[in-house]
Amino acid sequence: MKAVNIAILGSTGFLGRQALAVVKTLKKKVRDEFNLFALSCEKNYRALLRQGRNLSPRFLVVYKQDAAKEIKKERLPPGTSLLFGEEGIMEICAHPEVQTILFLTGGSALLSPLLLAIEKKKRICLANKELVVAFGKFIFEKAKERGVSIIPIDSEISGIFQCLAGRNNEKISKVTITSSGGPFFHREKRPTLKTCLSHPVWRMGKKITVDSATLMNKGFEVIEAVRFFSLPPKKVSVLIHPQVFVHALVQFVDGRIIAQVAKPDMRLFLQYALTYPETFPSPVKPLDLSQLRHWDFFPPDTKRFPCLQFAYRAIEEDGSLPVVLTVADEVAVNYFLQRKIKFSSIPKVIEETLSQHRPIRNPTLAELLNVEREAKEKAKEIAEAIK
């Protein structure tokens, strides 16, 4: 394998730290052919500096400009340069020495850097649901035009990708993504902020953990599957699978079902994305199938968790609705995390924001960005009224 210079956008978050662990393992097993060229964070510059001192990348990038004064006072490792803001991220995405870029942060702020990376024909490993859901049409059209590979990192979307490797998408009868059911699958837990953030399986950031509790995360993954694999929404289904070792299933027109089965450990999916199509030993201990006594699957309760249905509505109508969905969810979850609204109010904010939006069937990218701004203000107005 040729040497690969890697940029990790979002290296201080949970996925970023897992990615660094994967690269460290790969460097041991594949000599020094995986090089950490650039690391970035949104605002946690102290954690970024610790990573920089330990790993000595060529560049460190802090997205939030207000951290500039503080970080400039700090000592940088020899040979490491400091960049700031979207301009700094764009410089990394266009850098001729970077081959692979991991997009590990949420939200839509990295849309322009992602499109630039595609334009520059970088290899993209993507874990940003919001970008795919809201702007996937433009992202994948650009990638196809430039002949760029976008490898999914989310376990369920990666699971579909692995099941389909080398197979004809036109022969798919149905794909199924699984969900643990979140902390409220069993009714005994009250939906407080504390219980909401106590996911039974995955360790994740607060936003995605809340999305898992409302099943909006699963709704986003339905839209991701539609975007990544050019599938109609009716061919994407969801099942609750509390054991969480089956991540995705693909059923073909002849009745065969292929499943992707693995431990719920993001290091597996990060390594797969980084090394595809090659395969290397993983630090994750394999599953012992003889110990897996239960393979349970249940249909989701969309009356208790209506966010999943909102996602289906958004992708079935498509156009500008997926953007409104992501923005309304972002606002509602932020209000919940700040204890300004109840857990039960999250779907109310989303549904009302969707209802008040006048959809655009075939929006331009500029129109979508404008919809994003307007929907955010509308969602805030609705959330304030609910408080």
Buried (B, 14 or more C-beta within 10 A) or exposed (E): EEEBBBBBBBBBBBBBBBBBBBBBBBBEEBEEEBBBBBBBBBBBBBBBBEBBBEBEBBBBBBBEEEBEEEBEEEEBBEEBEBBBBBEBBBBBBBBEEBBBBBBBBBBBBBBEBBBBBBBBEBBBBBBBBBBBBBBBBBBBEBBEEBEBBBBBBBBBBBBBBBBBEEEEEEEBEBBBBBBBBBBBBEEEBEBEBEBBBEBBBBEBBBBBBBBBBBBBBBBBBBBBBBBBBEBEBEBBBBBBBBBBBBBBBBBBEEEEEBBBBBBBBBBBBBBBBBBBEEEBEBBBEEEEEEEEEEEEEEEBBBEEBBBBBBBBBBBEBBBBBBBBBBBBBBBBBBBBBEEBBBBEBBBBBBBBBBEBBEBBEEBEEEBBBBBBEBBBEBBBBBBEEBE
